[in-house]
Structure formats: C-alpha cells, structure tokens
C-alpha cells in the first residue's frame, strides 16, 4: 500500500513495508526507509507509483481555483477531505484529495491551518486586506525590477534613486525598493553601490560624495543655523576695564574666527609683561541658551579643504572675533618675565577689553620671519621687535617642556595640507607645506600651550572644576580630574584658547570668567560632567572632545561619590 503523508513539515509519498496500529515502516522513492506515525498519513492508495502520484497531485493542485475553493469552504473548521469532496464531487480521487491539501497548505492567506489536515478559511475582510497587500508588494517588486533594468541595461539612474543617492549610502532604508534595486544591481554588476552611483551619474563626482556624505552624517539637521536665534550685544561689555596693552594677532589669511591675540609690554627693572588675550564668547553665550545649544550640538568648527563650517553663527563670531581696529572683550593672561633668564616671575588673569591694533597673517609674513632674521635682530614686518622677544620667550618655554618630556619636540618636519583654488568640484587642489617649528608657528603654539597649562593650574588652585586633557603612559583622555600631560610636558592642560571654535574651550572659559566674577554657586558641582558625552568630528583640524552641561563656576569640593574620567 502506498501512502501520502506529512513528515518534518513536508508532504511525502512512500510504500508501507510493515507496521503496527500506531506506526509503520515506509520506504521512500529514494529507497530510504523511515518510521511514520499513522496519524501523519492523509491518503492511502494502490496506484500509481509514489513518485508519479506526488507529481500528478502537485500538478492538480496548481489547477485548483483558490477563490472557488474559498467559497466552497465552510466558515467553521473543516477537514481537507470534506472540502475536496465539495470541490471535486463525491467521486473525488486520492490524487485530488492530496492536491486539495497541497493547495490549502500552500496558501495561508486564504486558509489558516488549525491542525493536522484541518483548516479554516480566512475572514472575507482579512482576505481582502491581505490580497491588497500582496498586490502592492507585486507592484513594488515590478517597480524594483524596472529600476534594476534601468541601472544595468540603460546605465541610467531612476529619478527616485538619483534624488536620494547620498542618503541610500549613508543611512539607507533597507526596506525601500530604491535600496533593494541598488543593492541587486550592484550584486549583478559585481561592484560597490557607490561605484555604481558614480558610474550612472547619480552622484556627479567623488568630491560631491565626500562633502555631502560628511555633512549628512555630522549635520543631520543641515549645516545652516536655525532661524530666529538670539543676537549678540557687543555694547553689553562696555563696563569692562580697557587694557593699555598693544595687541596683535597671528593667523592665516583664511581665518575668520580670530580668538587669540598677543601683546608685549616692557616694564621697569628688566622685566617684560607678556599678554595672551583670548576672545570671550563665554561672556555673551549663557549655558542653556539657544546659541549655547547650537554650539554644544556642533561641538567645534569643522575644517576641510575649501570648506569651513563654524561652530557659531557669523553674527556671534563677528561680535567676539579679535578683528583689527576693534575693542573686544577678552580673558587675558599676563605673565611678568625676567628679560635675562626669561623666567616667568608671576601671572595674572583678567577680564577686560582690549583694542586689536593689527591682524598679522601668517602666510603673508612667514617667509620674512626666519631664524636668521631674528638672530640679526631685524624683522621687516609689523611688530618685529615684539615678535623677536616672543620667539626667544617661546624657545625658553619649549626648552622647559622638553626637559619634562625627556625628549626634544619634533621640529623641522613639514606638515602637509591641501587647499583649494576655486569653488566646489571645479576647484584646483593645491598641496601646501608648513614647517613645524618655524618662528611664527613656534611662538604662537608655545603661547597657547602656556595659557592652557597656566589656566588649568589656576582652576585647580581655586578648586574650580574644569575639563582637562591629560596623557599618562601614552594614553590621552579628557577628564574633570587635573593631571599631567606627558606628551606636552606640562602639569595641567585645559583647552581654553579657542572658545570661538571649540566648545570645550568655551566651557572652561565660563569657569574662568565665573571665578573672576566671584560667582560660585554652592549647588553647582562637578557632577554636571558625569553625563558629558565625548565625541569628535573626523574632519576637524584637531579632535573636538566636547562637554555639555551647565557650568557657571563649579566647585570641585561638591560631594561626589566618584570622579568621572574620559
């Protein structure tokens, strides 16, 4: 006797070899023998052969009209033999019975399985919705196939794919037909999706891909600033005292955010006062304000060849940038230095205003400010004597740091970088070099290191929280706990000299300003640093490690069970 049965979720046929009341030994058409429970057997027959029976049943199943079968089916649960008799008549054959269960089983949209050989038809409304969904899926599949054909055969990008080409690569919806079509076409062509989109012109060129993907990843809300942001009030700081120092800055011609300036003032008794003056956006940008939230989200100004996306809107940059001829609010660090030994005798931090007499541009004067010209004592540039004195002082600071580091600072190496002549993808790429340790580069770097180190110690001495950058055993981290920076060779290092371009610097500047103003709120504590996310832009000139949270003169003595470290 031949059997049609279910085993391991599949319908099979075979010949019974032996058996009991509950089970039997069955030989499959392949010759393999298995044990089958009687309850799993649906149809018994003598002829044709098992293989022919299954083939004919499958063919018969394809010819059964699903809609008529559904109409014939009762609303209640039914057995497959019952519905087979309804559909084929009382003279239904074993093949037709097998065909019926095959048809029922393979169409779960029309019929729900309720047990072995038992089914229930889907409610009319449910079936209608399911069929509509199937039709929609079919149309989407057809649409996808047309996209694939256009990409491969016509070598064109459908408008639906071209309009979201960057998005498909950066943050794709892998359930969308656009992504599925792109992925399928790429697989068939054995190339990466990016390569395919470039080839078909959906992405015009590699430059466009790099730029737009970067902004989509790092500025998901767009690189433009929100509308209706609060505006700065320059006159709000007129009450600050006016410094008598003559200040000048040193930056590239392309720099628009000038946040540091220097001054050199001769004193009596063989001393000189060096001033490091930092723009003070921390005076006007209050924690939690709309501008603060924007800066916090952006974290830093982003630099890329031919592109710059500022941390602050241009109005706020203009209000605090140390531009030539303006009187600007600043946080100043003054150091009294012995002219003979170049030793720092004392330091003083002030909140004040200062007039910026000159914006020196590195690229315009660097070739004139050489070590040879300095040794000769004659620099044919504005503030030549001041630059000579600063260079000597910077060399002294560098020597002290090298002694702490235990090794010399690498100088003479050329740092190569790219710049663009022109705009967008039509620009020409220029390779430029800047020699590390050049006089101007050295003196500016050393003055900023000196300021960041001094202010880090200044906050620590006053028990005020800050965000420190430390390095021990080669490991660099951001932390609220003061610690040495072995790589630089200083006992403390707190970014504070670029508040227009880096949010951490503005946070530390607020701490300095609050301390200078004697605003120490007992409720404030370093606990705000516990939830600070640490992140950075991949394209910034230096990593922008960022802190968020309120900071208006935070005391480190506030009760804390632990100290966060980054």
N, C-alpha and C positions, 0 to 999 in steps of 0.2 A: 504494500500500500504506500502510495506517495502522499506527502504532507506539504502543506503551505503553512508556515509558522513564523513567529517573531522571536528573534534571539539577539540580545545585545543591541536593542534599538533598531534592528534592521529586519526586513521581511526576507525569508529564505525558503527554499524548497529542498526536499530530500526524500529518501526512501527509508521507511521504517524497517529495521533489521530484527529488532526484538524489543520487548517492553513489558511493563507492568501496568497496573491500574493508574499509577501516578506519573510515570515517565517512560520514555522509550529511547532506544539507541537508533540514531538516524545517520545515514550515510549521505553526505552532500554530493553534488555533481562533481566536485573536485576529487572525490574519493576519501576525504576526511570524514571521520565519524565523531559525532557529538551526542551528548545527552540532552534531551529536550523534555520539558515538563508537558504533561497533557494539556494543562491549562493554557499553554502558549500556542497550541495548534488551532488554526482557524478553519482550514479546509482540508478534507481528505478526498483523494481521487485515485483512479487506477491508471488513467492515461490522459494526456500524452506524457512524455518523459518530463522529469522535473525541470530541466533546463528549458525545454520548449514551453512548458506550462507558464513559467515565470515571464518568458519573453512575450507570449501572447497576452498574459494578464497586464503587463505594462503597456502594451500597445492598446489594449481595450480601455485601460484607464485613461489614456490620453484622449480618447474619443467621447468620454462621458461629459455631458453638458453640466457644468457646475451649477449654473443658475437653475436649471430644471431639477437637478438633484437637491439643491437647497429648498426649492419649492415643495418637492415631494416629502422632505423630511418633517417629522412631527416637531412640535415645539418642545416637547419633553425629551429626555434622554432616550436614545434608541440604539439597537444593535445593528451592526453593518449588514447582517443577513436580511433584516427587516427592510431596510432602505433599498437593498439590492433587489428584493422581490418587488418593491414598489416601482422601481425604475425599469427593470427588465421583464417583469411579469412573473407568474408562478413557475414558469419553466426555466428559471434562472440557472445557469450552469456554474460549476465550481470556478471556472475561469472568470466568469462575470462577478462572482462573489469576491474573488481575490482582487479583481480590478476595482471593485467598489471600495474596499478597504484601503487600497493603494491611493485612490483618488481622495477619499476622506482624509487620510493621514497626511497627504502632501499639500493640503490646502487649509492651514489653520486659521486663515482669515474667514473662511466660510463655516468651518466646523471645529468645535473645541473637543479635544479628546477628554473623555471622562473616565476612562478605564480601558482595560484590555479588550479591544474590539467594540467599545461603546463610545458614542459621540453625542454631541448636542450642537444644533445649528446656532450660529451667531444671530443675535437680535438684529432686526432689519435696520435700525438706526446705526448700530455699531458697524454693521457690514457696509452701510453707505459711506460712513466716515473712513473706514479702512480702505475701501476701494478708491475713494477720492485721494487718500494719501498715497496709495500705490501709483495712481495716475500722475500725481505731481512728481513723485520720485522718478517715474519713467521719463517725464518731460525734462526733468533736470539732468537725467542721465544722457538724454539725447542732446541737450544743450552742451553738456560737458564734452561729449564726443565731437560736436561741431567745433568747440574751442581747440581740442586736441588736433583735429584735422587742419584747422587754420594755422596753428603753430608749426606743425610738421610739414604739411604739404604746401601751404601757401606762404610760409615763412613770414607770417604777419601775427601781430598781437591783437586779439579782440579788444575792443574798447573797454570792456568790463575788466580785463586783466591789466591793460596799459594804465588805466586810471588809478589802480591800486598796486602798482608793481612793487614799489618800495615796501608798502605795508605787507604784501604777501611774503616778502623775505624777512622782514624784521619781526613782525608779530602776526603771523598768519592765523586765520580761522581755518583749521584743517578740515572742517566740515563743509566749507563753502565749495561750490563747483569750480570756482576760479582756481583755488589751491589744488583741488584734485586734478583739474585739467593740466595745470602747470607741472605738477608732480609726475603725472602719467606721461606727458610729452617729454619731460626731461629723462625719464627712465627709458623711454623708447629710443631717444637720441643718444643715450649714454653720456649725458652732460649734466652739470650742475644747473639748478634753476636760474641762478644769477647769470651764468654764461648764456643761457637760452634767452633771457630777457634782454640782455645786451645785444645779442645777435639779431633779434627781431625788432629792435628799436624801442621796446617798451621803456627801457632806461637808456637815455641818449648816450651816456659815456660813463667811464669809471669814476670820474670826478663827481658827477651828479649822484652816483650811488653812494660814495663815501660821505659826501656832505649831507645829503638828505637822510640817509640811514642814521648818521650820528645825531642829527637834531631830533629825529623821530624817537630814538632811544632815550636821549638825555633830556629832551624838552618835549615830552608827550603832549603838553598843552600848547605848544608853539613857542618859538623863540621871541616873539613880541611880548611886551609887557602888558598886563591888564590895563584897561581903560579906567579913568577916574581915580587914579592913585593920588594920594596926598602929595602936595608940593612943598619943596623946602623953603625956608625963610632965612635968607642969609643975614638979614639985619637982627635976627634973634640973638646973635652972639656978640653984639657990639659992646656989651658990658665987659668983655674980657680985656685985660690989660694988653697994650701994644708993645711988642718986643722991640728993642733997639738994635737987634742983630740984622745984618745984611744977608739975606737968604737967597740961595740959588739952587736949582735942581739939575740933575743929570739923568737924562732919559733918551731913548731913541726918538727919532722924528715921528714915528708912527704912534707913540704913546699918547693917549688922551686922558688916561687916569693917572695923573701925577700925584702920588700920595706921599712923597718924601722929598725933603729939601735939606740943605746943609748950610752952615754958617761957621765962620772962623773970626773970632774977635780977640785981638791982642789985649792982654791985661798987663798990669804993672808987676814988678818983681819977677820978670822972666817967666810969665805964665801966659797961657792961651786958653780961651774958652771955645770949645767946640760945641756947636749946636746941631742936633739931629731933630728935624721938625717933621712931624707926621700929621697929615690931614686928619680932621676929627669928625668923620660922619657919625661917630658914636654920640656926639652932642645932639644931633638932629634926628637920628633914627632910633626911636624908642623900642624896647623889646615888646613884641606882640603887635606892633603897628603893621599896617598893610605893607609898607615898604620893607620892614623887617622880615615879614613872612615871605615876601618875594625873594629877598636876598638869601634867606635861610633855605628856601627850596632850590635856588640856583647854586648856592654854595661858593662859587667862585666865578671870576671871569674866565671864559674859555678862549684859548688861543689856538688857531690853526692857520696854516699858510693862506693868506688872503682873506681870512675871516677872523672876526672877533665878536664874541657875544658877551656883553658886560653883565656883571652881577647886579648892578644898579642902573636904573633909567638914566638917560643922558642929563635930565634936569638935576638929578641928585649928584651925578658926577660933576657937573659944572658948578654946583653950589659948593663943593668941598675940594675939588681938584686945585692943586697949588699952581695955578697958571700965572704966567708972567704979568706983573703990574697989579695984581690983586692983593688985597689984605684978607688973609684967610685965617679961620680958627684952626689951631694946631695943638697937639700934645707934643711938647718939646722936652728933649733930654739934653741937658747941658753937662758937659764934662770939663772940669778945670785940669789942664795938662801942663806938666813941667816941660819947658822948652828944651832943656838939656837932656833929660832922661826919657822924655816922652811918657812918663808915668802918669797915670790918672790919679789926681790928688783928691778929687771929690766929684760927685754927680748931683744933679738937681733936676727934678721933673716938674714941669709947669704946664698949666692950661692957659693958653694965651692966644693972641692974634699976632700975625707977622706978615710983613709985606714981602712978596716974592719979587725980587729985583730982576731975575733972569732965569729963563729956562734954557740951559745948555743941552745940546743934542749930541749924543754920543757919536753917531755916525758922521757928524759934520766936523768934529774936532779930534776924534780918536787918533788920527794919523799925525796930529801935531803934538799930542800929549804922549811923548815917549820917555823912556827912562833916560835916554841920552839928553833930551831937552831939560828934563828935571834936574839931572846932575849939573848941567850948565847953569841952572837957576833962571832960565828964561823961557817961559811958555807964551807963545804968541796967540793966546786965547783969553777971553774974559775971565777974570778971577784967577789968573795964572799963579800969583803968589799963594793964594788960598789953596789951590789945588796941589801945589808943591808941598805945602805944610801938611795937608791931609794925607798925601801919599806917604810921607815919612811916618806920620802917626799910624797909618794903616799897616805899614811894614812892621812897626813895633807890635801892634795888636796881633798880626799874623805870627810873629816870632813867639809870642807868649802862648798862642794857641797850639803851635807846632810842638812846643816843649811839653804841653799837657798831652797832646795826641801821641807823642812819641815817634812821630814821623813827619816829614815835610808835606805841606799842601801841594798837590799836583798843579804845577803851573807850566805855561808854555804850550800846553796841548790846545789844539784848535777845536772848538765846539762848532760843528757844522749845523746849519739850519737852512730851511727853504723859505723863500719869499716869492710872491707872485707879482709880475708886471702885467697890469690889465685886470679884467674882471671875469669872474666865473670860469667856465671851461675854456674860454678863449685866451686866458692869461698865459704868459710865458713863465716857466719855472726858473728861478734863479737860485743857485747854490751859494750861500754866503758862509763865511767863517768868522768866528770871534775868538781871538786868542785869550785863553784863560790866564789870568794874572796880569793882563795889560793894566797900566796905571789907573785908568778910569774905572775899569772893571773891578780892580782890587780895592780901591778906596771906597767905592760905593758898597761893595759886598761886606767889607770889614766894618763900615759904619753901621750897616743894618744888623750884622751879627752882634756887634757891641750893644746896640739898642735892645735887641730881643733878649740877649742874655742879661743885661742890666735890669730890664723891667721884669724879667722872670724872677730874679733875686729880690727886686723891690716889692713885688706882690707877696713873696714868701716871707720877707721880713715883717710885713704888716699883717700877716695871717689872712690874706685875701685869696680866695680861690681863683685859679686861672687854668687855662688849657696849655699844657706843656708838651713839647716834643722832646723825647729823650731817646738815648741809644745806649744800651749796655750789651756787651758781648756780641756786637753786630746786629742786635735786634732793635729796630726802630719802632716806637709806639707813641700814640697820643694818650695823655694821661692827665688827670687832675692832681696827681701827686708830683711835686717838684723832684727832678732828678737830673743827673748829669747827661750830657750828650757827648759821648766818647768820640764820635766821628768828627765833630766840630771842635771839641776841646774846650768846652765851657761847662760850668757847674749847673747852669739853668738855661733853658731856651724856650721862650714863649713867643710864638708868632704875634707880632704887634705892629709891624711896619707897613703893612699893605691892606689897610681897612677898606679901601675903595674896591679892592679886587679879590679879597678873600674873607669869608665870613668869620673864620676863627679869629683873625686879627681884629675884627670889629668887636667880637665878644670880649677879647682881652682888653681892648681899648676902653670899653664900657667899664670894666673893672677898675682900670687905672683912673678914669675920669671920676667914677663914683668915690674912689678913695680920696682923690684930690679935693672933691667937694665935701668930703666927710659924710657921705651918705652911706651909712652902714645899717641896714635893716636887720634886726635880730632874727626875724623869721626866715630870712634868706640864708641858704646854706649850699654847700657843695652838692647837696642831694639832687639838684637840678641836672647834674652831669650824669646821674645814673642812667637815664634813658636817652642819652645822646647817641644818635646813630652815626657811625663813622663810614664815610664813603668818599669817592673821588671821581673826578672826570678822567677819562682815559686820554683826553687830548689836551689837557691843561699843561702849561709850561712847567709847573711843579704840582705834585699831588695836593689836592684841596681837601684835606681832612676837616670835616665840618662838625661843629657842635650846635645844638639847638637848645633852646630853653631860656628862661628868664635869668638875667644877670645884671644886677644893679648894685654891686658892691657886696659880694658874697663872702661871708666869713668862713674860714676853714675850721673854726672851733665849734661849729654847729655839730650837734650829736649825730653821728653816723656809725652804723654797725660795721660798715666796710667801706673801703675806698675803691671806686671803680678805676679800672685801668684799660687802656686801649693800646 
